[in-house]
């Protein structure tokens, strides 16, 4: 039985490939993390046209997905996994990307990111928000705000029925 304190497990050669960190990469990874946080902050609150921010959001999501797949390859996840698992992982990543592309909307005028799907207008400038993340077309407000199906008020005729 091996324990963690044994000399074999303490030697640098016995550790896995993932435990070795190149010290030259640390500042690069830190800079990339800061740039990613800055990009997220700009996407959330920065002022730009909605189309520009939507494009940046799409590129960011695809870059994150590619980075995840590359990290999985570097750690050997795909080499030791079965084909159905790799397929399920790929489909999951794709579904998460599509879900985020659909759910995150950007105001067409000021570019504020909005994840609350109930809002019809931008909280910053009051401009109508797009219907979903794949379009700039604003969502049509329901004719009767109290009716979730959006029917017209007083449309039913009184006096009909049994
Ligand atoms: Zn706005």
Boltz pocket constraint, residues with backbone or C-beta under 6 A from the ligand:
constraints:
  - pocket:
      binder: B
      contacts: [[A, 107], [A, 108], [A, 109], [A, 110], [A, 111], [A, 112], [A, 122], [A, 123], [A, 124], [A, 125], [A, 126], [A, 127]]
      max_distance: 6.0
